[in-house]
Amino acid sequence: MVPKPGDVLYVNRRASVQFGGDRALIFRVITVSGELVHHDWIWLTGYVLDQTGNALARREIFVQKAGLLRADPPRAVVRQPRRKPTAATPTRDGPRQGKRATT
């Protein structure tokens, strides 16, 4: 598989030993280097994504094409907007309690 700009990939140990275990990452490709360094290895530039699809860091990685896996783009968490508190409606307490005039 040759990735294209915009592709989201799951990069793990299959692509390179440096991404094994908890170092695996979700990666959105920006550019693919056309320069051949080693057979079936390519340089990719892109962004490491968090679980909600936000870019955490821009990186350049050197990986095996055969080890790359397409990933579903992470979905942003949709938060419900906070409801604005409503102003309290004044209540009528009845007639004012105060001193009464004496006659």
PDB file as gemmi writes it, atoms N, CA and C in Angstrom:
CRYST1    1.000    1.000    1.000  90.00  90.00  90.00 P 1                      
ATOM      1  N   MET A   1       0.844  -1.183   0.000  1.00  0.00           N  
ATOM      2  CA  MET A   1       0.000   0.000   0.000  1.00  0.00           C  
ATOM      3  C   MET A   1       0.887   1.244   0.000  1.00  0.00           C  
ATOM      4  N   VAL A   2       0.596   2.152  -0.882  1.00  0.00           N  
ATOM      5  CA  VAL A   2       1.286   3.440  -0.895  1.00  0.00           C  
ATOM      6  C   VAL A   2       0.297   4.483  -0.387  1.00  0.00           C  
ATOM      7  N   PRO A   3       0.563   5.066   0.777  1.00  0.00           N  
ATOM      8  CA  PRO A   3      -0.367   6.047   1.328  1.00  0.00           C  
ATOM      9  C   PRO A   3      -0.365   7.343   0.527  1.00  0.00           C  
ATOM     10  N   LYS A   4      -1.471   8.083   0.662  1.00  0.00           N  
ATOM     11  CA  LYS A   4      -1.620   9.377   0.005  1.00  0.00           C  
ATOM     12  C   LYS A   4      -1.868  10.425   1.082  1.00  0.00           C  
ATOM     13  N   PRO A   5      -1.586  11.696   0.778  1.00  0.00           N  
ATOM     14  CA  PRO A   5      -1.899  12.751   1.740  1.00  0.00           C  
ATOM     15  C   PRO A   5      -3.379  12.688   2.133  1.00  0.00           C  
ATOM     16  N   GLY A   6      -3.624  12.798   3.424  1.00  0.00           N  
ATOM     17  CA  GLY A   6      -4.989  12.716   3.946  1.00  0.00           C  
ATOM     18  C   GLY A   6      -5.329  11.356   4.515  1.00  0.00           C  
ATOM     19  N   ASP A   7      -4.579  10.313   4.133  1.00  0.00           N  
ATOM     20  CA  ASP A   7      -4.839   8.973   4.674  1.00  0.00           C  
ATOM     21  C   ASP A   7      -4.551   8.950   6.171  1.00  0.00           C  
ATOM     22  N   VAL A   8      -5.343   8.184   6.894  1.00  0.00           N  
ATOM     23  CA  VAL A   8      -5.111   7.962   8.315  1.00  0.00           C  
ATOM     24  C   VAL A   8      -4.659   6.517   8.461  1.00  0.00           C  
ATOM     25  N   LEU A   9      -3.503   6.332   9.102  1.00  0.00           N  
ATOM     26  CA  LEU A   9      -2.889   5.021   9.213  1.00  0.00           C  
ATOM     27  C   LEU A   9      -2.710   4.617  10.671  1.00  0.00           C  
ATOM     28  N   TYR A  10      -2.764   3.317  10.901  1.00  0.00           N  
ATOM     29  CA  TYR A  10      -2.381   2.764  12.195  1.00  0.00           C  
ATOM     30  C   TYR A  10      -0.960   2.261  12.008  1.00  0.00           C  
ATOM     31  N   VAL A  11      -0.025   2.871  12.706  1.00  0.00           N  
ATOM     32  CA  VAL A  11       1.388   2.528  12.554  1.00  0.00           C  
ATOM     33  C   VAL A  11       1.815   1.756  13.799  1.00  0.00           C  
ATOM     34  N   ASN A  12       2.186   0.492  13.598  1.00  0.00           N  
ATOM     35  CA  ASN A  12       2.596  -0.347  14.723  1.00  0.00           C  
ATOM     36  C   ASN A  12       3.880  -1.096  14.363  1.00  0.00           C  
ATOM     37  N   ARG A  13       4.182  -2.140  15.107  1.00  0.00           N  
ATOM     38  CA  ARG A  13       5.408  -2.908  14.928  1.00  0.00           C  
ATOM     39  C   ARG A  13       5.556  -3.474  13.510  1.00  0.00           C  
ATOM     40  N   ARG A  14       4.445  -3.732  12.833  1.00  0.00           N  
ATOM     41  CA  ARG A  14       4.518  -4.273  11.467  1.00  0.00           C  
ATOM     42  C   ARG A  14       5.183  -3.285  10.517  1.00  0.00           C  
ATOM     43  N   ALA A  15       5.030  -1.990  10.802  1.00  0.00           N  
ATOM     44  CA  ALA A  15       5.623  -0.960   9.940  1.00  0.00           C  
ATOM     45  C   ALA A  15       7.072  -0.670  10.324  1.00  0.00           C  
ATOM     46  N   SER A  16       7.380  -0.760  11.622  1.00  0.00           N  
ATOM     47  CA  SER A  16       8.748  -0.552  12.098  1.00  0.00           C  
ATOM     48  C   SER A  16       8.807  -0.931  13.575  1.00  0.00           C  
ATOM     49  N   VAL A  17       9.912  -1.515  13.989  1.00  0.00           N  
ATOM     50  CA  VAL A  17      10.032  -1.966  15.381  1.00  0.00           C  
ATOM     51  C   VAL A  17       9.926  -0.809  16.376  1.00  0.00           C  
ATOM     52  N   GLN A  18      10.232   0.403  15.949  1.00  0.00           N  
ATOM     53  CA  GLN A  18      10.146   1.537  16.870  1.00  0.00           C  
ATOM     54  C   GLN A  18       8.718   1.871  17.285  1.00  0.00           C  
ATOM     55  N   PHE A  19       7.725   1.307  16.592  1.00  0.00           N  
ATOM     56  CA  PHE A  19       6.323   1.579  16.922  1.00  0.00           C  
ATOM     57  C   PHE A  19       5.631   0.374  17.551  1.00  0.00           C  
ATOM     58  N   GLY A  20       6.397  -0.499  18.158  1.00  0.00           N  
ATOM     59  CA  GLY A  20       5.835  -1.684  18.802  1.00  0.00           C  
ATOM     60  C   GLY A  20       5.179  -1.366  20.134  1.00  0.00           C  
ATOM     61  N   GLY A  21       4.253  -2.222  20.522  1.00  0.00           N  
ATOM     62  CA  GLY A  21       3.603  -2.115  21.833  1.00  0.00           C  
ATOM     63  C   GLY A  21       2.848  -0.816  22.028  1.00  0.00           C  
ATOM     64  N   ASP A  22       3.112  -0.157  23.171  1.00  0.00           N  
ATOM     65  CA  ASP A  22       2.375   1.077  23.484  1.00  0.00           C  
ATOM     66  C   ASP A  22       2.887   2.287  22.710  1.00  0.00           C  
ATOM     67  N   ARG A  23       3.852   2.083  21.810  1.00  0.00           N  
ATOM     68  CA  ARG A  23       4.357   3.179  20.974  1.00  0.00           C  
ATOM     69  C   ARG A  23       3.665   3.233  19.615  1.00  0.00           C  
ATOM     70  N   ALA A  24       2.676   2.372  19.400  1.00  0.00           N  
ATOM     71  CA  ALA A  24       1.891   2.423  18.155  1.00  0.00           C  
ATOM     72  C   ALA A  24       1.150   3.759  18.121  1.00  0.00           C  
ATOM     73  N   LEU A  25       0.844   4.217  16.917  1.00  0.00           N  
ATOM     74  CA  LEU A  25       0.165   5.511  16.817  1.00  0.00           C  
ATOM     75  C   LEU A  25      -0.785   5.574  15.633  1.00  0.00           C  
ATOM     76  N   ILE A  26      -1.690   6.524  15.725  1.00  0.00           N  
ATOM     77  CA  ILE A  26      -2.583   6.859  14.609  1.00  0.00           C  
ATOM     78  C   ILE A  26      -1.946   8.071  13.937  1.00  0.00           C  
ATOM     79  N   PHE A  27      -1.810   8.013  12.622  1.00  0.00           N  
ATOM     80  CA  PHE A  27      -1.007   8.993  11.887  1.00  0.00           C  
ATOM     81  C   PHE A  27      -1.764   9.481  10.658  1.00  0.00           C  
ATOM     82  N   ARG A  28      -1.928  10.803  10.538  1.00  0.00           N  
ATOM     83  CA  ARG A  28      -2.545  11.383   9.325  1.00  0.00           C  
ATOM     84  C   ARG A  28      -1.423  11.865   8.417  1.00  0.00           C  
ATOM     85  N   VAL A  29      -1.382  11.342   7.199  1.00  0.00           N  
ATOM     86  CA  VAL A  29      -0.310  11.630   6.242  1.00  0.00           C  
ATOM     87  C   VAL A  29      -0.490  13.018   5.631  1.00  0.00           C  
ATOM     88  N   ILE A  30       0.622  13.761   5.591  1.00  0.00           N  
ATOM     89  CA  ILE A  30       0.649  15.052   4.891  1.00  0.00           C  
ATOM     90  C   ILE A  30       1.368  14.879   3.563  1.00  0.00           C  
ATOM     91  N   THR A  31       2.582  14.288   3.625  1.00  0.00           N  
ATOM     92  CA  THR A  31       3.358  14.064   2.399  1.00  0.00           C  
ATOM     93  C   THR A  31       4.014  12.688   2.435  1.00  0.00           C  
ATOM     94  N   VAL A  32       4.251  12.172   1.243  1.00  0.00           N  
ATOM     95  CA  VAL A  32       4.962  10.899   1.075  1.00  0.00           C  
ATOM     96  C   VAL A  32       6.195  11.227   0.241  1.00  0.00           C  
ATOM     97  N   SER A  33       7.372  10.897   0.765  1.00  0.00           N  
ATOM     98  CA  SER A  33       8.611  11.181   0.051  1.00  0.00           C  
ATOM     99  C   SER A  33       8.718  10.264  -1.164  1.00  0.00           C  
ATOM    100  N   GLY A  34       9.085  10.820  -2.285  1.00  0.00           N  
ATOM    101  CA  GLY A  34       9.260  10.027  -3.496  1.00  0.00           C  
ATOM    102  C   GLY A  34      10.645   9.419  -3.588  1.00  0.00           C  
ATOM    103  N   GLU A  35      11.504   9.783  -2.646  1.00  0.00           N  
ATOM    104  CA  GLU A  35      12.880   9.303  -2.655  1.00  0.00           C  
ATOM    105  C   GLU A  35      12.955   7.869  -2.146  1.00  0.00           C  
ATOM    106  N   LEU A  36      13.571   7.002  -2.926  1.00  0.00           N  
ATOM    107  CA  LEU A  36      13.738   5.612  -2.506  1.00  0.00           C  
ATOM    108  C   LEU A  36      15.019   5.485  -1.688  1.00  0.00           C  
ATOM    109  N   VAL A  37      14.864   5.042  -0.454  1.00  0.00           N  
ATOM    110  CA  VAL A  37      16.018   4.875   0.418  1.00  0.00           C  
ATOM    111  C   VAL A  37      16.367   3.393   0.473  1.00  0.00           C  
ATOM    112  N   HIS A  38      15.414   2.591   0.874  1.00  0.00           N  
ATOM    113  CA  HIS A  38      15.561   1.142   0.905  1.00  0.00           C  
ATOM    114  C   HIS A  38      14.321   0.551   0.252  1.00  0.00           C  
ATOM    115  N   HIS A  39      14.455  -0.631  -0.264  1.00  0.00           N  
ATOM    116  CA  HIS A  39      13.338  -1.299  -0.922  1.00  0.00           C  
ATOM    117  C   HIS A  39      12.138  -1.413   0.022  1.00  0.00           C  
ATOM    118  N   ASP A  40      10.984  -0.908  -0.412  1.00  0.00           N  
ATOM    119  CA  ASP A  40       9.708  -0.962   0.320  1.00  0.00           C  
ATOM    120  C   ASP A  40       9.666  -0.154   1.613  1.00  0.00           C  
ATOM    121  N   TRP A  41      10.633   0.707   1.870  1.00  0.00           N  
ATOM    122  CA  TRP A  41      10.609   1.610   3.015  1.00  0.00           C  
ATOM    123  C   TRP A  41      10.372   3.024   2.490  1.00  0.00           C  
ATOM    124  N   ILE A  42       9.546   3.795   3.197  1.00  0.00           N  
ATOM    125  CA  ILE A  42       9.242   5.160   2.753  1.00  0.00           C  
ATOM    126  C   ILE A  42       9.263   6.125   3.940  1.00  0.00           C  
ATOM    127  N   TRP A  43       9.500   7.388   3.619  1.00  0.00           N  
ATOM    128  CA  TRP A  43       9.403   8.463   4.602  1.00  0.00           C  
ATOM    129  C   TRP A  43       8.019   9.084   4.485  1.00  0.00           C  
ATOM    130  N   LEU A  44       7.353   9.234   5.624  1.00  0.00           N  
ATOM    131  CA  LEU A  44       6.054   9.895   5.667  1.00  0.00           C  
ATOM    132  C   LEU A  44       6.143  11.094   6.609  1.00  0.00           C  
ATOM    133  N   THR A  45       5.509  12.170   6.227  1.00  0.00           N  
ATOM    134  CA  THR A  45       5.382  13.332   7.104  1.00  0.00           C  
ATOM    135  C   THR A  45       3.909  13.471   7.421  1.00  0.00           C  
ATOM    136  N   GLY A  46       3.617  13.751   8.677  1.00  0.00           N  
ATOM    137  CA  GLY A  46       2.215  13.889   9.051  1.00  0.00           C  
ATOM    138  C   GLY A  46       2.043  14.221  10.515  1.00  0.00           C  
ATOM    139  N   TYR A  47       0.836  13.995  10.991  1.00  0.00           N  
ATOM    140  CA  TYR A  47       0.489  14.317  12.377  1.00  0.00           C  
ATOM    141  C   TYR A  47       0.091  13.072  13.145  1.00  0.00           C  
ATOM    142  N   VAL A  48       0.597  12.964  14.359  1.00  0.00           N  
ATOM    143  CA  VAL A  48       0.139  11.939  15.298  1.00  0.00           C  
ATOM    144  C   VAL A  48      -1.184  12.451  15.852  1.00  0.00           C  
ATOM    145  N   LEU A  49      -2.213  11.587  15.848  1.00  0.00           N  
ATOM    146  CA  LEU A  49      -3.542  11.991  16.292  1.00  0.00           C  
ATOM    147  C   LEU A  49      -3.879  11.368  17.643  1.00  0.00           C  
ATOM    148  N   ASP A  50      -4.680  12.097  18.432  1.00  0.00           N  
ATOM    149  CA  ASP A  50      -5.170  11.521  19.684  1.00  0.00           C  
ATOM    150  C   ASP A  50      -6.477  10.774  19.414  1.00  0.00           C  
ATOM    151  N   GLN A  51      -7.135  10.297  20.465  1.00  0.00           N  
ATOM    152  CA  GLN A  51      -8.340   9.475  20.319  1.00  0.00           C  
ATOM    153  C   GLN A  51      -9.509  10.237  19.698  1.00  0.00           C  
ATOM    154  N   THR A  52      -9.469  11.574  19.757  1.00  0.00           N  
ATOM    155  CA  THR A  52     -10.570  12.352  19.191  1.00  0.00           C  
ATOM    156  C   THR A  52     -10.227  12.977  17.842  1.00  0.00           C  
ATOM    157  N   GLY A  53      -9.034  12.662  17.323  1.00  0.00           N  
ATOM    158  CA  GLY A  53      -8.663  13.171  16.003  1.00  0.00           C  
ATOM    159  C   GLY A  53      -7.888  14.471  16.020  1.00  0.00           C  
ATOM    160  N   ASN A  54      -7.565  14.982  17.201  1.00  0.00           N  
ATOM    161  CA  ASN A  54      -6.772  16.209  17.284  1.00  0.00           C  
ATOM    162  C   ASN A  54      -5.298  15.889  17.050  1.00  0.00           C  
ATOM    163  N   ALA A  55      -4.624  16.768  16.323  1.00  0.00           N  
ATOM    164  CA  ALA A  55      -3.199  16.587  16.059  1.00  0.00           C  
ATOM    165  C   ALA A  55      -2.398  16.887  17.320  1.00  0.00           C  
ATOM    166  N   LEU A  56      -1.546  15.939  17.704  1.00  0.00           N  
ATOM    167  CA  LEU A  56      -0.708  16.130  18.889  1.00  0.00           C  
ATOM    168  C   LEU A  56       0.679  16.643  18.521  1.00  0.00           C  
ATOM    169  N   ALA A  57       1.246  16.101  17.443  1.00  0.00           N  
ATOM    170  CA  ALA A  57       2.606  16.473  17.052  1.00  0.00           C  
ATOM    171  C   ALA A  57       2.820  16.167  15.578  1.00  0.00           C  
ATOM    172  N   ARG A  58       3.614  17.005  14.939  1.00  0.00           N  
ATOM    173  CA  ARG A  58       4.005  16.741  13.553  1.00  0.00           C  
ATOM    174  C   ARG A  58       5.264  15.883  13.597  1.00  0.00           C  
ATOM    175  N   ARG A  59       5.285  14.835  12.774  1.00  0.00           N  
ATOM    176  CA  ARG A  59       6.425  13.909  12.782  1.00  0.00           C  
ATOM    177  C   ARG A  59       6.761  13.462  11.383  1.00  0.00           C  
ATOM    178  N   GLU A  60       7.984  13.016  11.243  1.00  0.00           N  
ATOM    179  CA  GLU A  60       8.449  12.378  10.026  1.00  0.00           C  
ATOM    180  C   GLU A  60       8.849  10.970  10.446  1.00  0.00           C  
ATOM    181  N   ILE A  61       8.287   9.963   9.761  1.00  0.00           N  
ATOM    182  CA  ILE A  61       8.551   8.579  10.155  1.00  0.00           C  
ATOM    183  C   ILE A  61       9.044   7.780   8.951  1.00  0.00           C  
ATOM    184  N   PHE A  62       9.858   6.787   9.228  1.00  0.00           N  
ATOM    185  CA  PHE A  62      10.432   5.909   8.211  1.00  0.00           C  
ATOM    186  C   PHE A  62       9.845   4.524   8.440  1.00  0.00           C  
ATOM    187  N   VAL A  63       9.036   4.037   7.501  1.00  0.00           N  
ATOM    188  CA  VAL A  63       8.267   2.808   7.713  1.00  0.00           C  
ATOM    189  C   VAL A  63       8.256   1.911   6.483  1.00  0.00           C  
ATOM    190  N   GLN A  64       7.918   0.644   6.707  1.00  0.00           N  
ATOM    191  CA  GLN A  64       7.742  -0.311   5.609  1.00  0.00           C  
ATOM    192  C   GLN A  64       6.329  -0.158   5.050  1.00  0.00           C  
ATOM    193  N   LYS A  65       6.215  -0.027   3.755  1.00  0.00           N  
ATOM    194  CA  LYS A  65       4.890   0.106   3.137  1.00  0.00           C  
ATOM    195  C   LYS A  65       4.002  -1.088   3.462  1.00  0.00           C  
ATOM    196  N   ALA A  66       4.570  -2.290   3.428  1.00  0.00           N  
ATOM    197  CA  ALA A  66       3.774  -3.504   3.641  1.00  0.00           C  
ATOM    198  C   ALA A  66       3.186  -3.582   5.053  1.00  0.00           C  
ATOM    199  N   GLY A  67       3.775  -2.884   6.009  1.00  0.00           N  
ATOM    200  CA  GLY A  67       3.297  -2.954   7.389  1.00  0.00           C  
ATOM    201  C   GLY A  67       2.266  -1.912   7.755  1.00  0.00           C  
ATOM    202  N   LEU A  68       1.938  -1.016   6.828  1.00  0.00           N  
ATOM    203  CA  LEU A  68       0.988   0.046   7.139  1.00  0.00           C  
ATOM    204  C   LEU A  68      -0.450  -0.462   7.058  1.00  0.00           C  
ATOM    205  N   LEU A  69      -1.262  -0.014   7.983  1.00  0.00           N  
ATOM    206  CA  LEU A  69      -2.683  -0.382   8.007  1.00  0.00           C  
ATOM    207  C   LEU A  69      -3.527   0.876   7.966  1.00  0.00           C  
ATOM    208  N   ARG A  70      -4.552   0.856   7.141  1.00  0.00           N  
ATOM    209  CA  ARG A  70      -5.482   1.994   7.132  1.00  0.00           C  
ATOM    210  C   ARG A  70      -6.277   1.984   8.429  1.00  0.00           C  
ATOM    211  N   ALA A  71      -6.556   3.168   8.928  1.00  0.00           N  
ATOM    212  CA  ALA A  71      -7.328   3.288  10.163  1.00  0.00           C  
ATOM    213  C   ALA A  71      -8.517   4.196   9.909  1.00  0.00           C  
ATOM    214  N   ASP A  72      -9.580   3.968  10.647  1.00  0.00           N  
ATOM    215  CA  ASP A  72     -10.700   4.896  10.595  1.00  0.00           C  
ATOM    216  C   ASP A  72     -10.273   6.158  11.317  1.00  0.00           C  
ATOM    217  N   PRO A  73     -10.565   7.326  10.757  1.00  0.00           N  
ATOM    218  CA  PRO A  73     -10.201   8.556  11.467  1.00  0.00           C  
ATOM    219  C   PRO A  73     -10.884   8.580  12.826  1.00  0.00           C  
ATOM    220  N   PRO A  74     -10.159   8.992  13.865  1.00  0.00           N  
ATOM    221  CA  PRO A  74     -10.797   9.094  15.176  1.00  0.00           C  
ATOM    222  C   PRO A  74     -11.951  10.080  15.103  1.00  0.00           C  
ATOM    223  N   ARG A  75     -12.988   9.794  15.847  1.00  0.00           N  
ATOM    224  CA  ARG A  75     -14.160  10.667  15.839  1.00  0.00           C  
ATOM    225  C   ARG A  75     -14.083  11.635  16.998  1.00  0.00           C  
ATOM    226  N   ALA A  76     -14.362  12.874  16.675  1.00  0.00           N  
ATOM    227  CA  ALA A  76     -14.376  13.900  17.719  1.00  0.00           C  
ATOM    228  C   ALA A  76     -15.532  13.628  18.666  1.00  0.00           C  
ATOM    229  N   VAL A  77     -15.300  13.899  19.914  1.00  0.00           N  
ATOM    230  CA  VAL A  77     -16.348  13.735  20.911  1.00  0.00           C  
ATOM    231  C   VAL A  77     -17.299  14.910  20.770  1.00  0.00           C  
ATOM    232  N   VAL A  78     -18.567  14.610  20.569  1.00  0.00           N  
ATOM    233  CA  VAL A  78     -19.570  15.665  20.431  1.00  0.00           C  
ATOM    234  C   VAL A  78     -20.110  15.959  21.813  1.00  0.00           C  
ATOM    235  N   ARG A  79     -19.883  17.156  22.236  1.00  0.00           N  
ATOM    236  CA  ARG A  79     -20.363  17.555  23.556  1.00  0.00           C  
ATOM    237  C   ARG A  79     -21.617  18.374  23.401  1.00  0.00           C  
ATOM    238  N   GLN A  80     -22.558  18.105  24.270  1.00  0.00           N  
ATOM    239  CA  GLN A  80     -23.784  18.891  24.268  1.00  0.00           C  
ATOM    240  C   GLN A  80     -23.465  20.255  24.859  1.00  0.00           C  
ATOM    241  N   PRO A  81     -23.991  21.319  24.250  1.00  0.00           N  
ATOM    242  CA  PRO A  81     -23.710  22.642  24.803  1.00  0.00           C  
ATOM    243  C   PRO A  81     -24.331  22.772  26.197  1.00  0.00           C  
ATOM    244  N   ARG A  82     -23.639  23.493  27.032  1.00  0.00           N  
ATOM    245  CA  ARG A  82     -24.176  23.712  28.368  1.00  0.00           C  
ATOM    246  C   ARG A  82     -25.391  24.602  28.278  1.00  0.00           C  
ATOM    247  N   ARG A  83     -26.356  24.279  29.083  1.00  0.00           N  
ATOM    248  CA  ARG A  83     -27.552  25.115  29.118  1.00  0.00           C  
ATOM    249  C   ARG A  83     -27.272  26.300  30.012  1.00  0.00           C  
ATOM    250  N   LYS A  84     -27.656  27.455  29.531  1.00  0.00           N  
ATOM    251  CA  LYS A  84     -27.480  28.650  30.344  1.00  0.00           C  
ATOM    252  C   LYS A  84     -28.502  28.617  31.466  1.00  0.00           C  
ATOM    253  N   PRO A  85     -28.073  28.973  32.671  1.00  0.00           N  
ATOM    254  CA  PRO A  85     -29.052  28.993  33.754  1.00  0.00           C  
ATOM    255  C   PRO A  85     -30.081  30.090  33.484  1.00  0.00           C  
ATOM    256  N   THR A  86     -31.305  29.770  33.780  1.00  0.00           N  
ATOM    257  CA  THR A  86     -32.353  30.763  33.576  1.00  0.00           C  
ATOM    258  C   THR A  86     -32.436  31.637  34.811  1.00  0.00           C  
ATOM    259  N   ALA A  87     -32.773  32.894  34.595  1.00  0.00           N  
ATOM    260  CA  ALA A  87     -32.905  33.820  35.724  1.00  0.00           C  
ATOM    261  C   ALA A  87     -34.088  33.382  36.570  1.00  0.00           C  
ATOM    262  N   ALA A  88     -33.915  33.447  37.860  1.00  0.00           N  
ATOM    263  CA  ALA A  88     -35.009  33.060  38.760  1.00  0.00           C  
ATOM    264  C   ALA A  88     -36.137  34.065  38.627  1.00  0.00           C  
ATOM    265  N   THR A  89     -37.332  33.562  38.529  1.00  0.00           N  
ATOM    266  CA  THR A  89     -38.492  34.437  38.432  1.00  0.00           C  
ATOM    267  C   THR A  89     -38.845  34.918  39.828  1.00  0.00           C  
ATOM    268  N   PRO A  90     -38.966  36.253  40.022  1.00  0.00           N  
ATOM    269  CA  PRO A  90     -39.311  36.734  41.351  1.00  0.00           C  
ATOM    270  C   PRO A  90     -40.682  36.205  41.765  1.00  0.00           C  
ATOM    271  N   THR A  91     -40.794  35.884  43.012  1.00  0.00           N  
ATOM    272  CA  THR A  91     -42.075  35.385  43.511  1.00  0.00           C  
ATOM    273  C   THR A  91     -42.732  36.456  44.361  1.00  0.00           C  
ATOM    274  N   ARG A  92     -44.017  36.375  44.429  1.00  0.00           N  
ATOM    275  CA  ARG A  92     -44.758  37.331  45.264  1.00  0.00           C  
ATOM    276  C   ARG A  92     -44.932  36.703  46.628  1.00  0.00           C  
ATOM    277  N   ASP A  93     -44.483  37.393  47.614  1.00  0.00           N  
ATOM    278  CA  ASP A  93     -44.602  36.885  48.962  1.00  0.00           C  
ATOM    279  C   ASP A  93     -45.853  37.403  49.658  1.00  0.00           C  
ATOM    280  N   GLY A  94     -46.654  38.101  48.958  1.00  0.00           N  
ATOM    281  CA  GLY A  94     -47.846  38.694  49.585  1.00  0.00           C  
ATOM    282  C   GLY A  94     -47.506  40.082  50.088  1.00  0.00           C  
ATOM    283  N   PRO A  95     -48.374  40.637  50.923  1.00  0.00           N  
ATOM    284  CA  PRO A  95     -48.121  42.001  51.409  1.00  0.00           C  
ATOM    285  C   PRO A  95     -46.863  42.050  52.244  1.00  0.00           C  
ATOM    286  N   ARG A  96     -46.228  43.177  52.189  1.00  0.00           N  
ATOM    287  CA  ARG A  96     -45.004  43.359  52.966  1.00  0.00           C  
ATOM    288  C   ARG A  96     -45.280  43.311  54.439  1.00  0.00           C  
ATOM    289  N   GLN A  97     -44.456  42.629  55.117  1.00  0.00           N  
ATOM    290  CA  GLN A  97     -44.599  42.563  56.566  1.00  0.00           C  
ATOM    291  C   GLN A  97     -43.744  43.684  57.160  1.00  0.00           C  
ATOM    292  N   GLY A  98     -44.335  44.602  57.736  1.00  0.00           N  
ATOM    293  CA  GLY A  98     -43.603  45.708  58.329  1.00  0.00           C  
ATOM    294  C   GLY A  98     -44.380  46.252  59.506  1.00  0.00           C  
ATOM    295  N   LYS A  99     -43.915  47.357  60.022  1.00  0.00           N  
ATOM    296  CA  LYS A  99     -44.646  47.964  61.137  1.00  0.00           C  
ATOM    297  C   LYS A  99     -45.944  48.537  60.628  1.00  0.00           C  
ATOM    298  N   ARG A 100     -46.976  48.353  61.450  1.00  0.00           N  
ATOM    299  CA  ARG A 100     -48.258  48.942  61.099  1.00  0.00           C  
ATOM    300  C   ARG A 100     -48.420  50.254  61.831  1.00  0.00           C  
ATOM    301  N   ALA A 101     -49.021  51.118  61.180  1.00  0.00           N  
ATOM    302  CA  ALA A 101     -49.278  52.413  61.829  1.00  0.00           C  
ATOM    303  C   ALA A 101     -50.369  52.197  62.898  1.00  0.00           C  
ATOM    304  N   THR A 102     -50.171  52.763  64.039  1.00  0.00           N  
ATOM    305  CA  THR A 102     -51.174  52.623  65.101  1.00  0.00           C  
ATOM    306  C   THR A 102     -51.998  53.895  65.146  1.00  0.00           C  
ATOM    307  N   THR A 103     -53.229  53.767  65.444  1.00  0.00           N  
ATOM    308  CA  THR A 103     -54.087  54.941  65.519  1.00  0.00           C  
ATOM    309  C   THR A 103     -54.556  55.211  66.884  1.00  0.00           C  
TER     310      THR A 103                                                      
END                                                                             
